[in-house]
Amino acid sequence: MHYQPIVELHTGRCRGAEALVRWRHPSGRWIAPDEFIPLAERHGMAGRITRHVLRTVLADMGAMLRADAQLHIALNLSPQDMRDGVALDTLSATLAGTGVACRQIWLEATERGFMDVDAARLAMARARQRGHVVAIDDFGTGYSSLSYLQALPLDVLKIDKSFVDKIGTDSASSTVINHIIEMARSLRLMMVAEGIETQEQADWLRRHEVVLGQGWLFARAMPAQDFIAFLREREYAGLQPEAALSGG
């Protein structure tokens, strides 16, 4: 697992991370999730990867999450997870007795996971009933609309990098992000901007009241111990170093 920090734009403080699974091939080459997750789904193995991710994240980050109730880790759900609901039951069983609150585990689903809207709505409602924060990831890259979002029980909208890239440019699509922000406000959704690479982008998003952001301006995704060090550098407090390094 690698972790990309999620930063509060008006303070610079790290408020959590998105957990990203990585696979190193025996040849040494890193294989991106975009390659192996669809393959796992076709062969009915996505659930096994999800279970591995849940256990690894809690082993890596359990101590930090217990030490700071405001910290969160965001997990990505596959379309299969959205359809069958098994991942949510596995997460509940894995969290039991750990001292980590459900609200500290955010669940992210991409638009392609909403092919069956009724199943997605049910899965999200169950997740929120159990106390999780639910987010739509890569928003705007599929077929979402205001009416579409209104039908789903969401807490967070993540603005896709493709729209953040257009900030400060003369592109014809540069104004789309304004409409996305207004849409999120109308639904009272928290916003997280993805793929922030310049201070100009961060400043613009802050002025437009986007609360959280992630991207290479702050840090790339990194292994667990590097993320723990990043938190300390951002004035993270409340966890003894030996506890953090033990991972739980």
C-alpha positions as CSV (number, residue, x, y, z in Angstrom):
1,M,0.0,0.0,0.0
2,H,1.0,3.6,-0.8
3,Y,-0.6,6.7,0.8
4,Q,-1.1,10.0,-0.9
5,P,-1.6,12.8,1.6
6,I,-4.9,14.8,1.7
7,V,-4.2,18.3,2.8
8,E,-6.3,21.1,4.3
9,L,-5.8,23.9,1.8
10,H,-6.2,26.9,4.1
11,T,-3.8,25.5,6.8
12,G,-1.5,23.1,4.9
13,R,-2.1,20.5,7.6
14,C,-2.4,16.9,6.5
15,R,-5.9,15.5,7.4
16,G,-5.6,12.0,5.9
17,A,-4.6,10.1,2.9
18,E,-5.9,8.1,0.0
19,A,-4.7,4.5,0.2
20,L,-3.5,3.2,-3.2
21,V,-2.6,-0.4,-3.9
22,R,0.6,-1.1,-5.9
23,W,1.9,-4.3,-7.3
24,R,5.5,-4.9,-8.0
25,H,6.0,-7.5,-10.7
26,P,8.8,-10.1,-10.2
27,S,10.7,-8.3,-12.9
28,G,10.8,-5.2,-10.7
29,R,8.3,-3.2,-12.7
30,W,5.5,-1.5,-10.9
31,I,2.1,-2.3,-12.3
32,A,-0.6,0.3,-11.9
33,P,-4.1,-0.5,-10.5
34,D,-5.6,0.5,-13.8
35,E,-3.9,-2.6,-15.3
36,F,-4.5,-5.3,-12.7
37,I,-7.8,-4.3,-11.0
38,P,-9.9,-4.8,-14.2
39,L,-8.2,-8.1,-14.8
40,A,-8.9,-9.1,-11.2
41,E,-12.6,-8.2,-11.7
42,R,-12.9,-10.3,-14.8
43,H,-11.5,-13.3,-12.9
44,G,-13.6,-12.8,-9.8
45,M,-10.6,-11.8,-7.7
46,A,-11.4,-8.2,-6.9
47,G,-12.9,-9.1,-3.5
48,R,-9.6,-10.8,-2.4
49,I,-7.7,-7.7,-3.3
50,T,-10.1,-5.5,-1.3
51,R,-9.8,-7.8,1.8
52,H,-6.0,-7.6,1.5
53,V,-6.2,-3.8,1.2
54,L,-8.4,-3.4,4.3
55,R,-6.2,-5.5,6.5
56,T,-3.0,-3.9,5.3
57,V,-4.3,-0.3,5.8
58,L,-5.4,-1.1,9.4
59,A,-2.0,-2.7,10.1
60,D,-0.2,0.3,8.6
61,M,-2.3,3.1,10.0
62,G,-4.2,1.8,13.0
63,A,-2.1,3.4,15.6
64,M,-2.2,6.8,13.9
65,L,-6.0,6.7,13.4
66,R,-6.5,5.8,17.1
67,A,-4.2,8.6,18.2
68,D,-6.0,11.3,16.1
69,A,-9.8,11.0,15.7
70,Q,-9.7,13.7,13.0
71,L,-7.4,11.7,10.7
72,H,-8.9,9.6,7.9
73,I,-7.8,7.1,5.3
74,A,-9.8,6.9,2.0
75,L,-10.3,3.5,0.4
76,N,-11.3,2.9,-3.2
77,L,-14.1,0.5,-3.9
78,S,-14.3,-1.5,-7.1
79,P,-17.5,-1.9,-9.1
80,Q,-17.8,-5.4,-7.8
81,D,-17.6,-4.1,-4.2
82,M,-20.4,-1.7,-5.1
83,R,-22.6,-4.5,-6.5
84,D,-22.2,-7.3,-3.9
85,G,-21.7,-5.4,-0.6
86,V,-19.2,-8.0,0.7
87,A,-16.5,-5.5,1.1
88,L,-18.5,-3.5,3.6
89,D,-19.2,-6.5,5.7
90,T,-15.5,-7.4,5.6
91,L,-14.6,-3.9,6.6
92,S,-16.9,-4.0,9.6
93,A,-15.5,-7.3,10.7
94,T,-11.9,-6.0,10.3
95,L,-12.6,-2.8,12.2
96,A,-14.3,-4.5,15.1
97,G,-12.2,-4.1,18.3
98,T,-9.5,-2.0,16.7
99,G,-10.5,1.3,18.2
100,V,-10.6,2.9,14.8
101,A,-13.9,4.8,14.2
102,C,-15.9,4.1,11.0
103,R,-16.0,7.8,10.2
104,Q,-12.2,7.6,9.9
105,I,-12.5,5.2,6.9
106,W,-13.7,7.0,3.9
107,L,-15.1,4.9,1.0
108,E,-14.5,6.2,-2.5
109,A,-16.3,4.9,-5.6
110,T,-15.7,5.9,-9.2
111,E,-18.5,6.7,-11.6
112,R,-18.0,3.4,-13.4
113,G,-19.0,1.7,-10.2
114,F,-22.5,3.3,-10.6
115,M,-23.5,1.3,-13.7
116,D,-26.2,-0.2,-11.5
117,V,-27.5,2.9,-9.7
118,D,-29.9,1.1,-7.4
119,A,-27.1,-1.2,-6.2
120,A,-24.8,1.8,-5.7
121,R,-27.4,3.7,-3.8
122,L,-28.0,0.7,-1.5
123,A,-24.3,0.1,-0.9
124,M,-23.7,3.8,-0.1
125,A,-26.7,4.0,2.2
126,R,-25.4,0.9,4.1
127,A,-21.9,2.5,4.4
128,R,-23.3,5.7,5.7
129,Q,-25.6,4.0,8.2
130,R,-22.5,2.3,9.6
131,G,-20.7,5.6,10.0
132,H,-18.4,5.8,7.0
133,V,-17.9,8.9,4.9
134,V,-18.8,8.2,1.2
135,A,-17.2,9.9,-1.7
136,I,-17.5,9.9,-5.5
137,D,-14.1,9.8,-7.1
138,D,-13.0,11.2,-10.5
139,F,-16.1,13.2,-10.7
140,G,-17.0,14.7,-14.1
141,T,-15.1,12.1,-16.2
142,G,-18.2,9.9,-16.7
143,Y,-21.9,10.7,-17.1
144,S,-22.8,12.3,-13.7
145,S,-25.2,15.2,-13.5
146,L,-26.9,17.1,-10.7
147,S,-30.0,14.9,-10.9
148,Y,-27.7,11.9,-10.8
149,L,-25.9,13.0,-7.8
150,Q,-29.1,13.9,-6.0
151,A,-30.1,10.3,-6.1
152,L,-27.0,9.1,-4.3
153,P,-26.3,9.3,-0.6
154,L,-22.9,11.1,-0.8
155,D,-20.8,13.1,1.6
156,V,-17.8,14.1,-0.5
157,L,-17.2,15.0,-4.2
158,K,-13.6,14.6,-5.5
159,I,-12.8,17.0,-8.4
160,D,-10.9,15.1,-11.0
161,K,-7.4,16.2,-12.0
162,S,-8.4,16.9,-15.6
163,F,-10.4,19.9,-14.3
164,V,-7.8,21.1,-11.9
165,D,-5.3,21.1,-14.7
166,K,-7.4,23.7,-16.5
167,I,-7.2,26.3,-13.7
168,G,-5.6,29.5,-14.9
169,T,-5.6,28.4,-18.6
170,D,-7.5,29.8,-21.6
171,S,-9.0,26.4,-22.4
172,A,-12.6,26.3,-23.4
173,S,-13.3,23.8,-20.6
174,S,-11.5,25.9,-17.9
175,T,-14.9,27.1,-16.5
176,V,-16.2,23.6,-15.9
177,I,-14.7,23.4,-12.5
178,N,-16.7,26.4,-11.4
179,H,-19.9,24.5,-12.3
180,I,-18.7,21.4,-10.4
181,I,-18.0,23.5,-7.3
182,E,-21.4,25.1,-7.5
183,M,-23.0,21.7,-7.9
184,A,-21.2,20.4,-4.9
185,R,-22.2,23.4,-2.8
186,S,-25.9,23.0,-3.8
187,L,-25.8,19.4,-2.5
188,R,-23.8,20.4,0.6
189,L,-20.9,18.1,-0.3
190,M,-17.4,18.5,1.0
191,M,-14.9,18.9,-1.9
192,V,-11.5,17.4,-2.4
193,A,-9.5,18.5,-5.4
194,E,-7.2,15.9,-7.0
195,G,-4.0,16.3,-8.9
196,I,-2.9,19.7,-7.6
197,E,0.5,20.5,-9.0
198,T,1.0,24.2,-8.7
199,Q,0.6,26.8,-6.0
200,E,-1.6,28.8,-8.4
201,Q,-4.0,25.9,-8.5
202,A,-4.0,25.5,-4.7
203,D,-4.6,29.3,-4.2
204,W,-7.5,29.3,-6.7
205,L,-9.2,26.3,-5.1
206,R,-8.8,27.8,-1.6
207,R,-10.3,31.1,-2.8
208,H,-13.3,29.1,-4.1
209,E,-13.7,27.4,-0.7
210,V,-12.5,23.9,-1.7
211,V,-11.5,22.5,1.7
212,L,-9.1,19.6,0.9
213,G,-6.7,18.8,-1.8
214,Q,-4.1,16.2,-2.9
215,G,-1.5,16.2,-5.6
216,W,2.2,16.4,-6.3
217,L,2.4,20.0,-5.0
218,F,2.1,18.4,-1.5
219,A,3.5,14.9,-2.0
220,R,3.3,11.8,-4.2
221,A,1.9,8.6,-2.9
222,M,4.4,7.0,-0.6
223,P,4.9,3.8,1.5
224,A,3.5,3.8,5.0
225,Q,6.6,4.8,7.0
226,D,7.2,7.7,4.6
227,F,3.7,8.9,5.1
228,I,4.1,8.8,8.9
229,A,7.2,10.9,8.5
230,F,5.2,13.4,6.3
231,L,2.6,13.7,9.0
232,R,5.2,14.5,11.6
233,E,6.7,17.2,9.4
234,R,3.2,18.7,9.0
235,E,3.1,19.2,12.8
236,Y,1.1,16.0,13.4
237,A,1.0,15.4,17.1
238,G,-0.3,12.8,19.6
239,L,1.5,9.6,18.6
240,Q,4.8,8.4,19.9
241,P,7.3,7.5,17.2
242,E,7.7,3.9,18.3
243,A,3.9,3.4,18.2
244,A,3.7,4.9,14.7
245,L,6.6,2.8,13.4
246,S,5.1,-0.4,14.8
247,G,2.0,0.3,12.6
248,G,-0.5,-0.6,15.3
